[in-house]
Amino acid sequence: MKTYKTSEIAKSIGIHPNTVRLYEKLELIPTPKRKANGYRIFTDFHIEQIKLTRTALQVEVLQNGLRKQVIAIIKTSASGNFNKAIELTKCYLQQIKNEIRNAEEAIEITEQLFSDTKQGIGTICLTRKETADYLQISMDALRNWEMNGLLTIKRKQNGYRVYTDEDIKRLKIIRSLRLANYSLSAILRMLCTLSQNPDADIRQIIDTPQKNDTIISVCDRLLTSLHYAEKNAITMLGHLENMNKQFTLNPPL
């Protein structure tokens, strides 16, 4: 079996040798055997495992335990249990599909709710607690959304906030998008754009950060990130199946 030094395996993949050592420390690759002089001995299995790891971690999806799932897949593969890793990847892929569906449904709900706001407002007048109870969200969530500029609430003369029908509809939009894991910044970007251009494409706005945004998270491009994660999961599945064929008959460890 062909073997490699740390520098050789790093060069073959195009990463820094310290990255190889980090993967070993994090148990994302099997612990390599060592020569008498202490040098690590890597194999083709390590190369394929590192490639799998880099594909799996290319998109950082955090919601609903997806990050934990992908780490579990990598470590299971590193242990040589490819069949289990394949099953875990299939579950991971299915959850990504579910997240995409939820994100798409949230946009559809938003489009419908925003369309309803054009039909005029009613006479609802609720306190913060009444609003939280009505929408089944926490008062902390309401405060957080207000502090982040997602809505501005009017006050009575006594200083108490008053949530109107228009506010409730806006809050329903925010709640729906947050439940689908869209970021606050993405939602704010969408709301600000729609206030200026009601006919703007909601799907495009919420998934396209502005050029002057200094920090862009995965959830600022949720749909794009999920679709990349889906593509990578399919690649991982094929990679694991090939590893299963390649190393099951010739165990690498």
Contacts in CASP RR format, 6 or more apart in sequence:
PFRMAT RR
TARGET T0000
AUTHOR 0000-0000-0000
METHOD contacts of the structure
MODEL  1
MKTYKTSEIAKSIGIHPNTVRLYEKLELIPTPKRKANGYRIFTDFHIEQI
KLTRTALQVEVLQNGLRKQVIAIIKTSASGNFNKAIELTKCYLQQIKNEI
RNAEEAIEITEQLFSDTKQGIGTICLTRKETADYLQISMDALRNWEMNGL
LTIKRKQNGYRVYTDEDIKRLKIIRSLRLANYSLSAILRMLCTLSQNPDA
DIRQIIDTPQKNDTIISVCDRLLTSLHYAEKNAITMLGHLENMNKQFTLN
PPL
1 43 0 8 1.000
1 44 0 8 1.000
1 250 0 8 1.000
1 252 0 8 1.000
2 43 0 8 1.000
2 44 0 8 1.000
3 41 0 8 1.000
3 42 0 8 1.000
3 43 0 8 1.000
4 12 0 8 1.000
4 41 0 8 1.000
4 42 0 8 1.000
4 43 0 8 1.000
4 46 0 8 1.000
4 47 0 8 1.000
5 39 0 8 1.000
5 40 0 8 1.000
5 42 0 8 1.000
6 17 0 8 1.000
6 20 0 8 1.000
6 21 0 8 1.000
6 39 0 8 1.000
6 40 0 8 1.000
6 42 0 8 1.000
7 17 0 8 1.000
8 42 0 8 1.000
9 20 0 8 1.000
9 42 0 8 1.000
9 46 0 8 1.000
9 47 0 8 1.000
9 50 0 8 1.000
10 16 0 8 1.000
10 17 0 8 1.000
10 19 0 8 1.000
10 20 0 8 1.000
12 47 0 8 1.000
13 47 0 8 1.000
13 50 0 8 1.000
13 51 0 8 1.000
13 54 0 8 1.000
15 50 0 8 1.000
15 54 0 8 1.000
20 29 0 8 1.000
20 42 0 8 1.000
20 50 0 8 1.000
23 29 0 8 1.000
23 50 0 8 1.000
23 53 0 8 1.000
24 31 0 8 1.000
24 32 0 8 1.000
24 40 0 8 1.000
27 75 0 8 1.000
27 78 0 8 1.000
28 49 0 8 1.000
28 50 0 8 1.000
28 53 0 8 1.000
28 71 0 8 1.000
28 74 0 8 1.000
28 75 0 8 1.000
28 78 0 8 1.000
29 46 0 8 1.000
29 49 0 8 1.000
29 50 0 8 1.000
29 53 0 8 1.000
29 78 0 8 1.000
30 45 0 8 1.000
30 46 0 8 1.000
30 49 0 8 1.000
30 78 0 8 1.000
30 79 0 8 1.000
30 80 0 8 1.000
30 252 0 8 1.000
30 253 0 8 1.000
32 40 0 8 1.000
32 41 0 8 1.000
32 42 0 8 1.000
32 43 0 8 1.000
32 46 0 8 1.000
33 40 0 8 1.000
33 41 0 8 1.000
34 40 0 8 1.000
34 41 0 8 1.000
35 41 0 8 1.000
43 252 0 8 1.000
44 246 0 8 1.000
44 252 0 8 1.000
45 243 0 8 1.000
45 247 0 8 1.000
45 252 0 8 1.000
45 253 0 8 1.000
46 252 0 8 1.000
48 239 0 8 1.000
48 242 0 8 1.000
48 243 0 8 1.000
48 246 0 8 1.000
48 247 0 8 1.000
49 74 0 8 1.000
49 77 0 8 1.000
49 78 0 8 1.000
49 243 0 8 1.000
51 239 0 8 1.000
52 74 0 8 1.000
52 77 0 8 1.000
52 236 0 8 1.000
52 239 0 8 1.000
52 240 0 8 1.000
52 243 0 8 1.000
53 74 0 8 1.000
55 232 0 8 1.000
55 235 0 8 1.000
55 236 0 8 1.000
55 239 0 8 1.000
56 70 0 8 1.000
56 73 0 8 1.000
56 74 0 8 1.000
56 232 0 8 1.000
56 236 0 8 1.000
57 70 0 8 1.000
57 74 0 8 1.000
58 228 0 8 1.000
58 232 0 8 1.000
59 218 0 8 1.000
59 225 0 8 1.000
59 228 0 8 1.000
59 229 0 8 1.000
59 232 0 8 1.000
60 67 0 8 1.000
60 218 0 8 1.000
61 67 0 8 1.000
61 70 0 8 1.000
61 96 0 8 1.000
61 99 0 8 1.000
61 218 0 8 1.000
61 225 0 8 1.000
61 226 0 8 1.000
61 229 0 8 1.000
62 218 0 8 1.000
62 219 0 8 1.000
63 99 0 8 1.000
63 181 0 8 1.000
63 219 0 8 1.000
64 95 0 8 1.000
64 99 0 8 1.000
64 181 0 8 1.000
66 92 0 8 1.000
66 95 0 8 1.000
66 96 0 8 1.000
66 99 0 8 1.000
66 229 0 8 1.000
69 88 0 8 1.000
69 91 0 8 1.000
69 92 0 8 1.000
69 95 0 8 1.000
70 92 0 8 1.000
72 88 0 8 1.000
73 85 0 8 1.000
73 88 0 8 1.000
73 89 0 8 1.000
73 92 0 8 1.000
73 236 0 8 1.000
73 240 0 8 1.000
76 84 0 8 1.000
76 85 0 8 1.000
76 88 0 8 1.000
77 85 0 8 1.000
77 240 0 8 1.000
77 243 0 8 1.000
80 247 0 8 1.000
80 252 0 8 1.000
80 253 0 8 1.000
82 240 0 8 1.000
82 241 0 8 1.000
82 243 0 8 1.000
82 244 0 8 1.000
82 247 0 8 1.000
82 248 0 8 1.000
83 244 0 8 1.000
85 240 0 8 1.000
86 237 0 8 1.000
86 240 0 8 1.000
86 241 0 8 1.000
86 244 0 8 1.000
89 233 0 8 1.000
89 236 0 8 1.000
89 237 0 8 1.000
89 240 0 8 1.000
90 237 0 8 1.000
92 233 0 8 1.000
93 230 0 8 1.000
93 233 0 8 1.000
93 234 0 8 1.000
93 237 0 8 1.000
96 226 0 8 1.000
96 229 0 8 1.000
96 230 0 8 1.000
96 233 0 8 1.000
97 230 0 8 1.000
99 180 0 8 1.000
99 181 0 8 1.000
99 226 0 8 1.000
100 223 0 8 1.000
100 226 0 8 1.000
100 227 0 8 1.000
100 230 0 8 1.000
102 179 0 8 1.000
102 180 0 8 1.000
102 181 0 8 1.000
103 180 0 8 1.000
103 181 0 8 1.000
103 182 0 8 1.000
103 222 0 8 1.000
103 223 0 8 1.000
103 226 0 8 1.000
104 223 0 8 1.000
105 180 0 8 1.000
106 176 0 8 1.000
106 177 0 8 1.000
106 179 0 8 1.000
106 180 0 8 1.000
106 182 0 8 1.000
107 177 0 8 1.000
107 202 0 8 1.000
107 203 0 8 1.000
107 206 0 8 1.000
109 172 0 8 1.000
109 173 0 8 1.000
109 176 0 8 1.000
110 173 0 8 1.000
110 176 0 8 1.000
110 177 0 8 1.000
110 190 0 8 1.000
110 202 0 8 1.000
111 202 0 8 1.000
113 169 0 8 1.000
113 172 0 8 1.000
113 173 0 8 1.000
113 176 0 8 1.000
114 173 0 8 1.000
114 194 0 8 1.000
114 198 0 8 1.000
114 202 0 8 1.000
116 169 0 8 1.000
117 166 0 8 1.000
117 169 0 8 1.000
117 170 0 8 1.000
118 198 0 8 1.000
121 164 0 8 1.000
121 165 0 8 1.000
121 166 0 8 1.000
121 169 0 8 1.000
122 164 0 8 1.000
122 165 0 8 1.000
123 165 0 8 1.000
124 163 0 8 1.000
124 164 0 8 1.000
124 165 0 8 1.000
124 168 0 8 1.000
125 162 0 8 1.000
125 163 0 8 1.000
125 164 0 8 1.000
126 134 0 8 1.000
126 162 0 8 1.000
126 163 0 8 1.000
126 168 0 8 1.000
127 160 0 8 1.000
127 161 0 8 1.000
127 162 0 8 1.000
127 163 0 8 1.000
128 139 0 8 1.000
128 142 0 8 1.000
128 161 0 8 1.000
128 163 0 8 1.000
129 139 0 8 1.000
130 163 0 8 1.000
131 142 0 8 1.000
131 163 0 8 1.000
131 167 0 8 1.000
131 168 0 8 1.000
131 171 0 8 1.000
132 138 0 8 1.000
132 139 0 8 1.000
132 141 0 8 1.000
132 142 0 8 1.000
134 168 0 8 1.000
135 168 0 8 1.000
135 171 0 8 1.000
135 172 0 8 1.000
135 175 0 8 1.000
137 171 0 8 1.000
137 175 0 8 1.000
141 178 0 8 1.000
142 171 0 8 1.000
144 184 0 8 1.000
145 151 0 8 1.000
145 171 0 8 1.000
145 174 0 8 1.000
145 184 0 8 1.000
146 152 0 8 1.000
146 153 0 8 1.000
148 184 0 8 1.000
148 188 0 8 1.000
149 188 0 8 1.000
150 170 0 8 1.000
150 174 0 8 1.000
150 184 0 8 1.000
150 187 0 8 1.000
150 188 0 8 1.000
150 191 0 8 1.000
151 167 0 8 1.000
151 170 0 8 1.000
151 171 0 8 1.000
151 174 0 8 1.000
153 161 0 8 1.000
153 162 0 8 1.000
153 163 0 8 1.000
153 167 0 8 1.000
154 161 0 8 1.000
154 162 0 8 1.000
154 164 0 8 1.000
155 161 0 8 1.000
155 162 0 8 1.000
156 162 0 8 1.000
163 171 0 8 1.000
170 191 0 8 1.000
173 187 0 8 1.000
173 191 0 8 1.000
174 187 0 8 1.000
177 186 0 8 1.000
177 187 0 8 1.000
177 190 0 8 1.000
177 206 0 8 1.000
178 184 0 8 1.000
178 187 0 8 1.000
180 222 0 8 1.000
181 219 0 8 1.000
181 222 0 8 1.000
182 206 0 8 1.000
182 219 0 8 1.000
182 222 0 8 1.000
183 217 0 8 1.000
183 219 0 8 1.000
183 220 0 8 1.000
183 222 0 8 1.000
185 209 0 8 1.000
185 213 0 8 1.000
185 217 0 8 1.000
185 220 0 8 1.000
186 206 0 8 1.000
186 207 0 8 1.000
186 209 0 8 1.000
186 219 0 8 1.000
186 220 0 8 1.000
186 221 0 8 1.000
186 222 0 8 1.000
187 206 0 8 1.000
189 205 0 8 1.000
189 206 0 8 1.000
189 209 0 8 1.000
189 210 0 8 1.000
190 202 0 8 1.000
190 205 0 8 1.000
190 206 0 8 1.000
193 200 0 8 1.000
193 205 0 8 1.000
194 200 0 8 1.000
194 202 0 8 1.000
194 205 0 8 1.000
203 223 0 8 1.000
206 222 0 8 1.000
206 223 0 8 1.000
207 221 0 8 1.000
207 222 0 8 1.000
207 223 0 8 1.000
207 224 0 8 1.000
208 221 0 8 1.000
209 216 0 8 1.000
209 220 0 8 1.000
209 221 0 8 1.000
213 220 0 8 1.000
218 225 0 8 1.000
219 225 0 8 1.000
END
